[in-house]
Amino acid sequence: MKLGDLINVKSGRILMSGGPKRIAGIFINEWTRRGLKVLAEGLPFVVEGEVFIGNPLENPGFDAYLVLNPLSKSKSEREVLYGWLTENRNRLVLLYETRYVGDSIVRYGIRNFIDYLLAYRRETVDTEVIKLYCLKNGRIVESKEFIRRGSR
C-alpha cells in the first residue's frame, strides 16, 4: 500500500496520529476537490475546499467525516464513537489524533474500528517519518515506513 492509494479510497476509517496537519489537509483538500461533502468537528489545519463544521455523529448524509482526537475522548464518548464507526463502515472517516500512536495501536480499543493507521513523527529538523499500517479485525496485517528528508 502507498500513501497515494490511501488518499483515493472510497470508504474506510483512517486514523492519523502524531498531528500530521499537512497530510490531513492534503487528504481533505483532495476529497473536496473530488466533489465529496465533508463534515468536520473542527479544523486544526487549513483547507482550500468547502468543509462543513458540525458533529459528525449527529449529521448523516455527508460523504466524508473528520473526527478530532478520538483517543482523548472520555470513555462514554469513545463508546458512542465506536458504535457510530460500526454503523458507518461504508463511509469515509478520517480520525485525526494529535498524540502519536504507532505499533502501540494494539493496546487501544479503536484498533477494532479502523482500517488504516497513519502514524506521523518528526524525527529531526529536516526529517519526517510516516508509518502506514493496514488493520484487519484489530490486527496489523501490513505496514510500511516512508521517510521524507528536507533538502539542504
VENJOUR-V310809 format. One record per residue. N is the residue number from 0. PHI is phi in radians with two decimals (* if undefined). Layout:
BEGIN
N&PHI, N&PHI
END
This chain:
BEGIN
0&*, 1&-1.97, 2&-1.06, 3&-1.07, 4&-1.17, 5&-1.18, 6&-1.19, 7&-1.75, 8&-1.15, 9&-1.56, 10&-2.67, 11&2.44, 12&-1.99, 13&-1.98, 14&-1.77, 15&-1.89, 16&-2.01, 17&1.60, 18&1.14, 19&-1.40, 20&-0.98, 21&-1.10, 22&-1.20, 23&-1.09, 24&-1.09, 25&-1.08, 26&-1.05, 27&-1.11, 28&-1.06, 29&-1.14, 30&-1.14, 31&-1.22, 32&-1.10, 33&-1.33, 34&1.64, 35&-1.35, 36&-1.51, 37&-1.95, 38&-2.02, 39&-2.18, 40&-1.13, 41&-3.05, 42&-2.23, 43&-1.43, 44&-2.57, 45&-1.51, 46&-2.20, 47&-1.66, 48&-1.47, 49&-1.51, 50&-2.24, 51&-1.56, 52&-1.86, 53&3.03, 54&-1.54, 55&-1.03, 56&-1.29, 57&-1.97, 58&-2.24, 59&-1.31, 60&1.77, 61&-1.72, 62&-1.47, 63&-2.51, 64&-2.30, 65&-2.12, 66&-1.95, 67&-1.67, 68&0.78, 69&-1.13, 70&-1.37, 71&-1.59, 72&-1.29, 73&-1.18, 74&-1.03, 75&-1.17, 76&-1.15, 77&-1.13, 78&-1.08, 79&-1.10, 80&-1.07, 81&-1.09, 82&-1.10, 83&-1.13, 84&-1.11, 85&-1.13, 86&-1.22, 87&-1.95, 88&-1.06, 89&-1.55, 90&-1.68, 91&-1.72, 92&-2.22, 93&-1.90, 94&-1.78, 95&-1.83, 96&-2.05, 97&-1.33, 98&-1.30, 99&-1.49, 100&-2.38, 101&-2.06, 102&-0.99, 103&-1.25, 104&-0.98, 105&-1.15, 106&-1.53, 107&-1.82, 108&-1.13, 109&-1.13, 110&-0.99, 111&-1.36, 112&-2.08, 113&-2.02, 114&-1.79, 115&-2.42, 116&-2.18, 117&-1.95, 118&-1.79, 119&-1.86, 120&-2.56, 121&-1.62, 122&-1.41, 123&-2.34, 124&-1.00, 125&-1.97, 126&-2.24, 127&-2.11, 128&-2.10, 129&-2.11, 130&-1.91, 131&-1.95, 132&-2.03, 133&-1.85, 134&-2.01, 135&-2.32, 136&0.92, 137&1.39, 138&-2.07, 139&-1.34, 140&-1.88, 141&-2.70, 142&-2.55, 143&-2.45, 144&-2.15, 145&-2.11, 146&-2.09, 147&-2.08, 148&-1.92, 149&-1.26, 150&-1.50, 151&-1.95
END
